[in-house]
């Protein structure tokens, strides 16, 4: 059990103690996590300051707070939730347990969207206001990252969870994008209506299959929102329902980008999309580990 009676006097002492506690609690990357916990509690600008100011004395209040956070980390609470923030596409975002923690794999989707606009839409329609739909926005990470790099865009970010949308709105406001991104609570597995079609539809839907659920790390399985992870028996139930809407929401020659659950789902995802008969130029992009991760298709 993590102690809360702090007798250490300096940053270096405190850092060493926290490392030991996290290591004993079998926390992966205990050195890095210890640095983040101490640096965040002390409101340091970077982890490097821990070593620059290693002889600085610590207040009893801050020391106790560090050990409280360390205790939560040992229980399995993700570091990002403890810190209340996460970095995605070099952007600082607020994060809470109401939202899925953004992953590096999703940055590939964002990169592809930005590249497509730069290579195609900007060249063909440099003055057009491009319409983008983000299905299942969560913390707003995808919408915000795209908006930052596609300034002449208007984005509708929807999610079924009002709690997640609250976080997304705070992130949108923080990045001064309220005039560019609109949020709405909706279930994208049901029929959606729009007055004008979108040039781009993006989504990172729930795609974890039943057989894979127990293999998830405990900090994912027990602490991240199930509604943002659970994709049904085969992991593609949400995707299948979503695809019944997507083609009607996209403009002709519009782009669809979606993250999915890797190699095991590649064939069925391709089948679901192609059986709509509304898409062409189907392509699957791999993540940093070489696994199938992002589907890309153009509306006919």
C-alpha positions as CSV (number, residue, x, y, z in Angstrom):
1,X,0.0,0.0,0.0
2,X,1.3,3.5,-0.9
3,X,2.1,5.6,2.1
4,X,0.8,9.1,2.4
5,X,2.9,10.3,5.3
6,X,5.7,12.0,3.5
7,X,9.0,12.5,5.2
8,X,11.2,13.2,2.1
9,X,12.5,16.7,1.7
10,X,13.6,17.2,-1.9
11,X,12.4,16.6,-5.4
12,X,15.1,14.0,-5.9
13,X,14.1,12.1,-2.7
14,X,10.4,12.3,-3.7
15,X,11.1,11.1,-7.2
16,X,13.1,8.1,-5.9
17,X,10.3,7.1,-3.5
18,X,7.6,7.3,-6.1
19,X,9.6,5.2,-8.5
20,X,10.0,2.5,-5.9
21,X,6.2,2.5,-5.1
22,X,5.2,2.3,-8.8
23,X,7.7,-0.4,-9.5
24,X,6.5,-2.5,-6.5
25,X,2.9,-1.9,-7.9
26,X,4.1,-3.4,-11.2
27,X,3.4,-0.2,-13.1
28,X,4.9,-0.2,-16.6
29,X,7.2,2.7,-17.4
30,X,7.4,3.5,-13.7
31,X,10.3,6.0,-14.2
32,X,8.4,8.1,-16.7
33,X,5.1,7.9,-14.7
34,X,6.9,9.0,-11.6
35,X,8.4,12.0,-13.4
36,X,5.0,13.0,-14.8
37,X,3.2,12.7,-11.4
38,X,5.8,14.8,-9.5
39,X,6.2,17.4,-12.3
40,X,2.5,17.9,-12.6
41,X,1.9,18.2,-8.9
42,X,4.6,20.8,-8.6
43,X,3.4,22.6,-11.7
44,X,6.8,22.4,-13.4
45,X,7.0,23.3,-17.1
46,X,8.8,20.1,-18.0
47,X,10.1,16.9,-16.6
48,X,13.6,18.3,-17.1
49,X,13.0,20.7,-14.3
50,X,12.8,17.8,-11.9
51,X,16.6,17.4,-12.3
52,X,17.4,21.1,-12.6
53,X,15.6,21.7,-9.3
54,X,16.3,18.3,-7.7
55,X,17.4,19.8,-4.4
56,X,14.3,22.0,-4.0
57,X,12.4,21.2,-0.8
58,X,8.8,19.9,-1.1
59,X,5.8,21.0,1.0
60,X,4.0,18.3,3.0
61,X,0.8,19.1,1.0
62,X,2.5,18.5,-2.4
63,X,4.2,15.4,-1.1
64,X,1.0,13.9,0.1
65,X,-0.7,14.7,-3.2
66,X,2.1,13.0,-5.1
67,X,1.6,9.8,-3.1
68,X,-2.2,10.0,-3.6
69,X,-1.7,10.0,-7.3
70,X,0.8,7.3,-7.2
71,X,-1.7,5.1,-5.3
72,X,-4.3,5.7,-8.0
73,X,-1.7,4.8,-10.7
74,X,-0.9,1.5,-8.9
75,X,-4.6,0.7,-8.9
76,X,-4.5,1.0,-12.7
77,X,-5.9,4.4,-13.3
78,X,-4.3,5.6,-16.6
79,X,-1.7,8.4,-16.2
80,X,-3.5,10.6,-18.6
81,X,-6.6,10.6,-16.4
82,X,-4.5,11.4,-13.3
83,X,-2.9,14.3,-15.1
84,X,-6.1,15.5,-16.7
85,X,-4.5,16.0,-20.0
86,X,-3.1,14.3,-23.0
87,X,-1.0,15.2,-26.1
88,X,-2.4,14.4,-29.5
89,X,-0.9,15.6,-32.8
90,X,1.3,17.9,-30.8
91,X,-1.8,19.5,-29.2
92,X,-2.6,19.7,-25.5
93,X,-6.0,18.3,-24.7
94,X,-8.1,18.0,-21.5
95,X,-9.0,14.4,-20.8
96,X,-11.3,12.7,-18.3
97,X,-12.5,9.2,-17.7
98,X,-15.6,10.1,-19.8
99,X,-13.5,9.9,-22.9
100,X,-11.3,7.4,-24.7
101,X,-7.6,8.3,-24.4
102,X,-6.4,9.3,-27.8
103,X,-3.8,7.0,-29.3
104,X,-0.9,7.6,-31.7
105,X,-2.5,5.3,-34.2
106,X,-5.3,7.8,-34.7
107,X,-2.8,10.4,-35.7
108,X,-2.4,8.5,-39.0
109,X,-6.1,9.2,-39.7
110,X,-5.6,12.9,-39.1
111,X,-2.4,13.0,-41.2
112,X,-4.3,11.3,-44.1
113,X,-7.2,13.8,-43.8
114,X,-4.9,16.8,-43.8
115,X,-2.8,15.4,-46.7
116,X,-6.0,14.8,-48.8
117,X,-7.2,18.4,-48.3
118,X,-3.8,19.8,-49.1
119,X,-3.3,17.7,-52.2
120,X,-6.8,17.7,-53.6
121,X,-9.4,20.0,-52.1
122,X,-7.2,23.1,-51.5
123,X,-5.8,22.9,-55.0
124,X,-9.2,22.4,-56.7
125,X,-11.3,24.6,-54.4
126,X,-8.9,27.0,-52.5
127,X,-11.7,29.4,-51.4
128,X,-14.4,26.8,-50.6
129,X,-15.4,26.2,-47.0
130,X,-15.0,22.5,-46.6
131,X,-17.5,20.5,-44.5
132,X,-16.3,17.7,-42.2
133,X,-18.2,15.3,-40.0
134,X,-16.5,13.6,-37.0
135,X,-18.5,10.5,-35.9
136,X,-17.9,9.7,-32.2
137,X,-15.7,12.7,-31.4
138,X,-14.9,11.8,-27.7
139,X,-12.5,14.4,-26.5
140,X,-12.6,16.2,-29.8
141,X,-9.1,15.2,-30.7
142,X,-9.6,14.3,-34.4
143,X,-11.8,17.4,-35.1
144,X,-9.5,19.8,-33.3
145,X,-6.3,18.4,-35.0
146,X,-7.9,18.7,-38.4
147,X,-9.3,22.1,-37.8
148,X,-5.9,23.4,-36.8
149,X,-4.5,22.4,-40.1
150,X,-7.5,23.0,-42.4
151,X,-8.5,26.5,-41.4
152,X,-11.2,26.9,-44.2
153,X,-13.3,24.0,-42.8
154,X,-16.4,23.7,-40.7
155,X,-16.6,20.6,-38.6
156,X,-19.6,18.9,-37.0
157,X,-18.4,16.7,-34.1
158,X,-21.0,14.3,-32.7
159,X,-21.0,11.8,-29.9
160,X,-23.6,9.8,-28.1
161,X,-22.1,10.8,-24.7
162,X,-23.0,14.2,-23.4
163,X,-20.2,13.9,-20.8
164,X,-17.7,13.3,-23.6
165,X,-19.1,16.3,-25.5
166,X,-18.6,18.5,-22.5
167,X,-14.9,17.7,-22.5
168,X,-14.8,18.2,-26.3
169,X,-16.3,21.6,-26.0
170,X,-13.8,22.6,-23.4
171,X,-11.0,21.5,-25.7
172,X,-12.5,23.3,-28.6
173,X,-12.8,26.5,-26.6
174,X,-9.2,26.1,-25.3
175,X,-7.9,26.0,-28.8
176,X,-10.1,28.9,-29.9
177,X,-12.0,26.8,-32.5
178,X,-15.6,27.5,-31.4
179,X,-16.4,29.3,-34.7
180,X,-15.0,26.3,-36.7
181,X,-16.3,23.3,-34.8
182,X,-19.9,22.6,-33.7
183,X,-20.8,19.7,-31.4
184,X,-24.0,17.7,-31.2
185,X,-25.2,14.8,-29.2
186,X,-26.4,12.0,-31.5
187,X,-26.2,8.2,-32.0
188,X,-24.4,7.7,-35.3
189,X,-25.6,4.1,-35.5
190,X,-29.1,5.5,-36.3
191,X,-30.1,7.5,-39.3
192,X,-28.6,10.9,-39.4
193,X,-29.8,13.8,-41.5
194,X,-27.9,16.8,-42.9
195,X,-28.9,19.8,-45.0
196,X,-25.7,19.6,-47.1
197,X,-23.4,16.6,-47.6
198,X,-19.9,16.6,-46.1
199,X,-16.6,16.6,-48.0
200,X,-15.0,14.4,-45.4
201,X,-16.4,11.9,-42.8
202,X,-14.0,10.6,-40.2
203,X,-14.5,8.2,-37.3
204,X,-12.8,6.2,-34.6
205,X,-15.7,4.0,-33.6
206,X,-15.8,1.3,-30.9
207,X,-14.3,-1.8,-32.4
208,X,-13.1,-4.1,-29.6
209,X,-14.5,-7.6,-30.2
210,X,-15.9,-9.8,-27.4
211,X,-13.1,-12.3,-27.7
212,X,-10.5,-9.6,-27.4
213,X,-12.0,-7.8,-24.4
214,X,-10.3,-9.8,-21.6
215,X,-6.9,-9.3,-23.4
216,X,-7.1,-5.6,-23.0
217,X,-4.7,-4.0,-20.4
218,X,-6.5,-3.6,-17.1
219,X,-6.2,0.2,-17.2
220,X,-8.1,0.1,-20.5
221,X,-10.7,-2.5,-19.6
222,X,-11.5,-1.2,-16.1
223,X,-11.0,2.6,-16.5
224,X,-11.7,3.8,-20.1
225,X,-15.4,4.1,-21.1
226,X,-16.8,0.8,-22.3
227,X,-19.1,2.6,-24.7
228,X,-16.1,4.0,-26.6
229,X,-14.5,0.5,-26.9
230,X,-17.1,-2.2,-27.1
231,X,-17.8,-3.1,-30.8
232,X,-20.1,-6.1,-30.2
233,X,-19.6,-9.8,-30.6
234,X,-17.2,-9.5,-33.6
235,X,-16.1,-5.9,-33.0
236,X,-17.8,-4.7,-36.2
237,X,-21.4,-4.3,-35.1
238,X,-21.1,-0.5,-34.6
239,X,-19.1,-0.1,-37.8
240,X,-21.8,-2.0,-39.8
241,X,-24.6,0.2,-38.4
242,X,-22.6,3.3,-39.0
243,X,-21.9,2.5,-42.6
244,X,-25.6,2.5,-43.4
245,X,-25.4,6.3,-42.8
246,X,-22.0,7.3,-44.2
247,X,-22.6,7.2,-47.9
248,X,-25.7,9.4,-47.6
249,X,-23.7,11.9,-45.6
250,X,-20.8,12.3,-48.0
251,X,-20.7,14.4,-51.1
252,X,-19.6,13.0,-54.5
253,X,-15.9,12.4,-54.5
254,X,-15.9,12.9,-50.7
255,X,-13.5,11.1,-48.5
256,X,-14.3,8.5,-45.8
257,X,-11.6,7.7,-43.1
258,X,-12.2,5.3,-40.3
259,X,-10.0,3.5,-37.7
260,X,-10.7,-0.2,-37.0
261,X,-9.4,-3.1,-35.0
262,X,-6.5,-4.4,-37.1
263,X,-5.7,-7.3,-39.4
264,X,-8.5,-9.6,-38.0
265,X,-11.2,-7.1,-39.1
266,X,-9.7,-6.0,-42.4
267,X,-11.6,-8.3,-44.7
268,X,-15.0,-7.8,-43.0
269,X,-14.6,-4.0,-43.0
270,X,-13.8,-4.1,-46.7
271,X,-16.8,-6.2,-47.3
272,X,-19.1,-3.9,-45.3
273,X,-17.9,-0.8,-47.2
274,X,-17.9,-2.3,-50.7
275,X,-21.3,-4.0,-50.3
276,X,-22.8,-0.5,-50.1
277,X,-21.7,-0.1,-53.8
278,X,-21.2,3.6,-53.0
279,X,-17.4,3.8,-52.7
280,X,-14.3,3.5,-54.9
281,X,-10.6,3.7,-54.4
282,X,-10.8,1.5,-51.3
283,X,-7.5,1.4,-49.4
284,X,-6.2,0.2,-46.0
285,X,-3.4,2.1,-44.2
286,X,-1.2,0.5,-41.7
287,X,-0.2,1.8,-38.2
288,X,3.3,2.3,-36.8
289,X,3.5,-1.4,-35.9
290,X,2.6,-2.5,-39.4
291,X,-1.0,-3.6,-38.6
292,X,-4.0,-2.7,-40.7
293,X,-5.6,0.3,-39.0
294,X,-7.2,2.9,-41.2
295,X,-9.7,2.4,-44.0
296,X,-9.8,5.0,-46.8
297,X,-12.5,5.2,-49.5
298,X,-13.9,7.8,-51.9
299,X,-17.7,8.3,-52.5
300,X,-18.7,7.5,-56.1
